[in-house]
Amino acid sequence: MPLDAFAHFVFVDFENVPDIDLGLVEGRPVHVTLLIGKNQKKLDLPLVQQIHRLAAQVELVEVGATGHNALDLTLVFHLGRTVQQWPAAQFHIVSKDHDFDPMIGHVMAQGVKVFRSEAFHLLSFLPRSRPVVTTKIAATTKTPVSTRKPTEDKRPTVIARLKNPINGNRPSTEKALRAHIKTALGKESSPAKVEEVLGRLLDEHAFAIEPDGKVIWS
């Protein structure tokens, strides 16, 4: 698969998030760059098998140096080079390191879509699986009728409220915006859903984030 066929470029801080399942992106227009630290000498066999099977989608980058932020800076280099070549794509960093966030805010302010996920399966473009609930029914009983109301999806309401230009209570910083979305989603809130709301607002050009983290609403 040629690189210009990919819609998403994922950069994994493998030192920080070593538990990934590449099968989640198999056959999708997704390219994954795994950045491996110099001291990481072993890879699990299932992951190696996935890397071989998805060779057209996966690139391994071994960071040859050690030291503070060596892998992070290498990741940012590869991210920047890819953004320059395919600026219309979406870019994703898989890492629990919040030090990436100021850089992400700066790049997003330039109109480039960059997101950070704390786990590989939380990437915003992946479908969310719903748990299957089974109920054991005795032969002599009737099928129970559920009286529980279905959970309301608050995401469209939250997005519409934040896009409303007459809303005077829209957050003015990225940190406050994330907290606002998390609170507004209520019990159904999760890091993935917060990132999804942010991504949809960015897709619709509802706001931009300046380098200092300030949010500018359209």
Beta strands, then each sheet from edge to edge (+ up, - down):
strand 1: 8-13
strand 2: 30-36
strand 3: 58-62
strand 4: 90-94
strand 5: 113-117
strand 6: 207-209
strand 7: 215-217
sheet 1: 3+ 2+ 1+ 4+ 5+
sheet 2: 6+ 7-
end
